[in-house]
Amino acid sequence: MIGYHIDQVLRFHLRCYQLIGMHGLPLSSDVYPRQKSKLLNLWAGCLLTGFSGVVYMCLTSDDDFLYQGDNFSYFNDAMKFGFAEMAILSIYWETLSSQRVHLACFWQLYEALAATFKATPSVRTLRQQLLQHWRFLLIFYGTLLLELALLCVYVLMQEISRHLLLFWITFQPFVLVVHLRNTQFVLHLDLLRQELLQLECELILLVEYSGFAKDSASFAGFDEYLRRRVREKQMIYERINEQCTCFTRGFSYSVLTVLLMIYIRITVDCYFFLYTTFNNIINLDYYLLFPAILQIPIFLYASQTCMQIVPRIAYQLHNIVTGCSPVSLQIQNFSLQILHEPVRIDCVGIVILDNHLLTQIAYAVCTYMIFTVQLMPKLSGAYL
């Protein structure tokens, strides 16, 4: 695969994802891209083997990796490790397989669109790059620092038993990897959002120019010029839509498993919060749930933001002032393309990733908590 040219901010963070085995593609600065790709795939395979070995050890060991107080709590801890293994398996399997084709195409299209928008990375200063990617940077460093800060506070304030020590030493790396994968989703979606916003801005300028030229500054061949410009925007949208397809295919299963792992952890830790409160057990590890609670809304917000721009693009398209039949036909063609090829971000074709999914997750957690509260007396140690 030929390396792609990106700015310094993106290059640095893609290097970070390479270090944790989530980005198996060489960058433009790599001298030997084929050898680098093989090394990245080997590193991802080693990480997958290591994480799977940890899960196997925790599920089969007689030590206190899982909570031994009652069978229900033991099952919940085992379920957390089980879904964590599913997430890890899908993450590194995609690094070894689908990223070679789909994500490579994504980044090549990103470079081509950057050239189309006249936003070549080499001509932007570092400050401009930071301002361009400020949403992703805020999410990446904000959630990571919050997680590390809460973990430090937990270690300082919580009386650590053998079970808590063994559990968090083995489980916390899974949590960090899954949360970093979620920020990787946000990175790609934020790039899509930037491109869609740029396309919308160019259509707004085209609308203003068409109105001005139609009234007082028209020239010979203006209609043909306008038709070509609309056609150019249509081709840009086609590339962005293809990028969206590459994203959904490149991260097809890991989106599902990452969301499931975070959801399972939220429900299980909510149960443990009620369990420890009911049994007067001093346990502060439910504070570590706060970063996980933020992860799903952050991802769904990034996804919905991209999809919400498309109707605005269609609205601006129909605001173009023209009385020429070829231009009207080109606008109609573009509009039909948007209708039949929308920017749709879904999870393996099962559900669209928007804010409606967030309400469904909240309903499911509340339902689980209601049953837990009703069964809590039977699940306490006094009744075992």
N, C-alpha and C positions, 0 to 999 in steps of 0.2 A: 504494500500500500504506500502510495506517495504521501509524504508529510504535508500538512496544511498549515497555512500562515495565520497566526492569531496574535492578539496583543499580549503584552507582558502579564497583565492581571490574569487572563484566562490561562496562559501558559503555566504560570506558577501554580494555580489551583488544579490544573490537570496533572501536573507533576505530583501534587499531593494525593490525588486519586490513584495515580500509578503506584505510589508507595504502599497503598492499602489494597492494591490489586483490583481496583474497580474500573480502570481505564487501560485497556489492553492495546491501545493504538500508539504508534510512535508519533512524535511531534516533528515539526519542520527542522528543529535544531539538532535532531539526532543524526549522527554521522552515518550509522549503519542501520537503517530502519528495519530491514528484515531480521537482523540479529536481535535488535531491540524488541521487536514484536515477539520473537520466540522467548526471550528472557522474561518479558512481562507475562506471557501465558504460563511459563514455568512457575513464576512467582505466585500467580493466581491459583494454580493447582496446588502448590505447597500450602498456601493459606487455607484453601478449602479442606485439604487433608488434616491440617492442624485443628481447625475448628470442629470438624466432624469427629476427630479423636477426642476432643474435650467433651462433646455431647455424649459420646459413647461411654466415656469414663464416668460422667455424672449420673447417667441413667442406670449403670450396672454396678457402681461401687456401693459398698456397704457403709461408707463414710457419710457425714452429714452434709452432702452437697444439696440434697433436697430436704424439705422440712419433714421431720419425723413425728411431729406432735399428733397428727391424725391423718387418716387416709385421704380425706378430701383435700387437705392442704398439700399433701405429698403429690396428689394427682395434678393439682394446679401448677406446682413448681415443675413437674415433669412436662406438662403441657407447654409451659413457657419455653423450656429448652427444645421441645419438639418443633414448635413453630419458628423458633430462632434458627434451628437447623434447616428448616425449609427455606427460610429467607436467605441464609448463607449459601445454600446449595444453588438457588436460582441466581443470586448475585454473581457468583464466580463462574457458574456455567455460562451465563450470558457473556461474561468477559472472555471466555474461551471460545465462544461460538458466534453469537449474533452480532457482537460488536465489530467483528472483522468486516462485515458487509454494511449493515444498516447504519451504525454510528459513524463509520468512515464516510459514508455518503452524506450523513448529516453535516459533518464538519466541512466537507468539500463544498456542499451547497452554501454553508454559512460564509465561507471565504468568497464564493462567487457573488453572493448577494451583497457582501461588504464592498466589493468592487463596483457593483451596480449602483449602490447608494453613495458611491464616492467616499467611503469611510474606511480606507485602507489602514490597517493597524499601525503601520510605520509612521504615518503622519499625525497620529494623535499623541499628545503628551500623556504622562502618567496620571496627572490630575484629571484629564478628560476621561481616561479609561476608568479611573476610580468612580467618577461621577456617573459614567455610563452603567457600571455594574453595581451601583450602591445597594440595590435591593438584595441581590444575591450575597454581597459581602456582609450586609447586616444580618441576614438569616444564617449564613455559614458561621461567622464568628460569634454572633449573639447566642445562638443555641449551644454551640460548643463550649463557650466560656460559662454559660449558665449551668450546663451539665457538670463541668469540672468544679465549679464553685460549690454547687450543692453536694457533690461527692465529697469535697474536702470538709464541708460543714458536717456532713453525716459522720465522717470518720472521727471528727473531733468531739461530737456531742453524743453519739450513740455508743452504748456499751456493747462492744463487739463480742458476740459469742462465736463458738467454732462454726456453727451452721451459717451465721451471717458472713463470716470471713470467707468460708469456702464458696458460698453461693455467689457473693458479689465479685470475688476474684475471677470466677469462671464465667459468670453471666454478663458482667459489665462490658467486656470486649465485644460481645454480640450486640449489645445495645448501641455502643459507639459506632460500630460498622453499619448497622441498620440506619441510624440517624444520619450518618454521613452519606449513605446511599440516597436518603431522602433529599438531602441538600443537592446531590448530583442531579436528581430529577428537576429540582427547582432551577438549577443553573441552565439546563437545556430549555426549560419552559420560559425562563426570563429572556433568553436569546430570541425565542420565537415571538415573545411579546414585543421586544424592541423592533424586530423586523416588521411586524404588523402595524405598530405605531408609526414607523417610518413610511410605510405604504399609505396609511391613512393621511399623514401630513402631506405627502406628495399629491394625493387625490384632492385634498382641500385646496392646495395651491393651483391645481389644474382647474378646479371648479371656479375659483376666483378669476383666473386668467381667461377662462372661456367666457364668463360673463362680461369681463372688461372688453375683450376683443370683439365680442358679438355686438356690443353697443357702440364702441367708438374707435377701436384700433384693429379692425380686421385687415387681413392682407390676402393676396392671391395664394391659394393653396393652403389656407388656414384649416379647412375641414380635413384635408388629407393629413396635415400635421397633427391635428387633434386625434384623428383615428389611430395614427401611429403611437401617440403617447398613451392612449387607452390600451392599445395592444401591448405596449411595454409593461404597463401596470398589471395586465392580465398574466403575462409571463412571470412577473415577479411573484404574484399570488400563487401561481402554479408551483413555483419552486418552494415557497413557504409551506404550501400544503404537502408537498413531497417531503419536506423536512419533518413535518408533523407525523407523517406516516413512518418515516425512519425512526423517529423517537419512540412511537408506540410499539414498533416491531423490535427495536433494539433493547427496550426495557419491558418487554411484554409480560413475563412472569414475575419478575422481581417487584414490579409495582404492586401486584396482587399480594405476594408473600410479605413484602415489607409492611403494607397496610394491615394485613392480618396479624403479623407479629406485634405491631404497635397496639392494635386493638385488643388482642388477647392480653397483653401486658397491662393495659389500662383496666380491663375488667377484673383480672386476677388481683392486681394490687389494690383496687377498690374493695374487693372482698377481704383481703388481708387487713386493710384499714378498719373495716367493720369488725373483723374477727378480733384484732388486738384491742380495739376499744371495748368490745363486749366482755372480753376476758381480762381487762385491766392489765394488759401487757404493754410495757414501755418499749415502743418500737417506732423509730422515726424514718424508716426507709421509704414510706409513702411520699415523703418530700421529693424523692428522686423521680417521682412520676411526672412532675411539672414539665420537664422538657419533652417527654413523650406526648403529653396532652397538646403541646404546641405543634408537634410535627405534622399531624394530619391536617389541621386547618391551614397551615402554611402551604402545604403541597396543593390542597384543593383550591386555595385562593389563587395560587399561581396558575393552576390549570384553568379555572373559570375566567381569570383576567384575560387570558389568550382568546378564549372562545367568545368573550363579550365584545372584542374589538371587531370581529367579522361583520356583525350587523351594521356597525357604524361605517365600515368600508362600503358596504352595499348602499347605505344611505347617501354617502358622499358621491358614489358613482352615479346615482340617478339625479344628483344635483347639477351635473355637467350641462351647461347650456349649449344646445345645438339644434339646428334645423335641417341637418344633412342626414339623408337616409343611411349612407354607409357608417357614419359615426353612431347613429342610433342603433343600427344592427350590431355594431361592435360592443356597445354598452349592454345591449340585451344578451349577447353571447357571454360577456363577462358575468353578468348577473346570474344567468343560468348555471355557469360554472360554480359560482359561489353557492348556489342553491344545492347543486348535486355533489359538490366536493367541499363541504364545510370543514373548517379546522375543528375536528372532533377528537378530544382526548379521552380515551376510555381505558378500561382495565380488562384486557384480553377479550374485548367485545362484550363483556358482561354488563358493565354499568358505566355510565358517563361520570367522569371525575369532576363534579361540581359541588356547590354548597348544599344541594339537596342530599347528597350522600352523607354529608356531615350530620344532618338532622337524623338520618336513619341510624347512623352509628350511635348518636346520643340516645335515641329511643332504645336501641338494643342494650346499651350499658345500663340504662335506668331499669329496664325489664329484668336484667340479670340481678341487679341490686335488690329489687323488690323480692324476688324469690330467695335471695340470700338472707335478707332480714327475716323472712318468715321461717327459714330453716335454721337460723343461727343458734337457737337453744339446742337443737339436736346435733349441731356440728361442734359445740363447745366441748372442752375436755371433760367437763363434769358428767357428760352423758355417754362417754365412750367406755 
